[in-house]
């Protein structure tokens, strides 16, 4: 009898716990169901827009996309009225830096402050994914770890960690004198040193490697082609992509010959030759233009109005030339080294004759494809991650509207909302 009573008690407890689990599960589901209703949706850069569309989200994934009236909205869903807004896949910024002193001791910065810093720099402009192209590995990894744990709100972060630079070029002393975190660079003195330091760098589990092929700070410093090639080979051996800051035609030539993956800038000294552009296209090298950077640098160097215009136009022409032959373009601004607002970058890209859809591609499907995430993000489609931007205005009619962000949503969670 005692055994039967104990068994009955056990069965009852199991039943109660099971019911509590079901209720808890349903509550979580209710909290994560979201319906974005009434927006003009651009499902992808090449797809026709959906006017008055609906996007349903559950547990961080898109479960349905279609026209209002054809999509049944679950009663449990939180509905956001998006009438008059423009909905696209979340944006990528493929050239950012966490080198300002505000990122120092990132592991212990209060969560609210760190979230705010990320909003001001990135998420208020719709960036749900970023590629850090030079920072202190420990600091950036701490930011990333806190985001992924759910402690703070922020974008998905990929990082190259510290930059590999020829000794005498970019140095810790230079970064410190410019007001940045000094440990964001690793100097190499030759082929063997480059091999060893890149080997150790890759062991940190960085997502890619960044190399300065040439620099001009206190004078021209170019990494030798053999050193650059050795670093690329070590990076490849570790399964890493390679970004390169080319600076001039010599840097570009050495990088193309070494088989790199991404140029982090157009050339600031000279231009890519037609031959280089063709080989870049053939080798599927992506280009991040960073055109606004040239305006900022011109101001820092005290260039005249005409010199500034010529300097910017050089980058604009390089972007135009590479885009015209079908080269892959990735959006990036060098934010963190320069100020945060990306609006002028969109304007300069339009001046380079990129259409609204080409700019949208550089922000969404192109980086998703380049970095191996095209099956999960970059488009508004069923089964994709709910990485979404809602804009107040349509960039198809005014390219500046790419910056008119009302909501930034990552994996179904609102990580930025304008007032």
ABEGO torsion letter per residue (X at the ends): XAAAAAAAAAAAAAAAAAAAAAAAAAAAAAAABBBBBGBBBBABAABBBBBGBBBBBBGGBBABBEBBGABBBBAABBBBBABGBBBBBBBBBABBBBABAAABGAAABBAAAAAAAAAAAAAAAGBABBBBAEBBAAAAAAAAAAAAAGABBBBBBBBAEBBBBBBGBBBAAAAAAAGBBAAABBBBAEAAAAAAAAAAAAAAGBABBBBBABBBAAEBBBBBAAAAAAAAAAAAAAGBBBBBBAGBAAAAAAAAAAGBABBABBBABEBBBAAAAAAAAAAGBBBBAGAAAAAAAAAAAGBBAAAAAAAAAAAAAAAAAAAAAGBBBBBBAGBGABBABAAAAAAAAAAAGBBAAAAAAAABAAAAAAAGAAAABGBBBBGBBBBBBBBABBAAABAAAAABBABBBBGGBBABBBX
